[in-house]
Amino acid sequence: MTTMLTSTTRTETPARDELVLLAAAYSELLAASRASVAAAALGETDPLVYVRECLAGHGQLPLAGARPSRLLAQSAVPSTHRAGVA
């Protein structure tokens, strides 16, 4: 029983570590987004600096001339909602 528990724990650790990193990246992007909205409300000259720096830090800045609608479409996740299911 102990061997099985140890084996399961070892295989779950990489997935758990990946989830922790994903949650941290999401939290960072959310904070940058909120800071940009607050900066815009205060009339700062470059409110997107927070989001831009966050994206750059992850190598995710869009290419020059990229169209916003295309970027949004690329990130679209197929709907998992089934008709008739509440």
Number of C-alpha atoms within 10 A of each C-alpha: 6 7 8 9 9 10 11 11 12 11 10 10 11 11 11 12 11 11 12 12 12 12 12 12 14 12 12 15 18 14 15 21 19 14 17 20 16 13 17 14 10 10 10 12 9 10 19 17 16 19 21 17 15 20 16 12 10 9 9 11 14 13 7 6 6 10 10 10 8 10 11 9 9 9 8 9 7 6 6 6 8 7 6 5 5 5
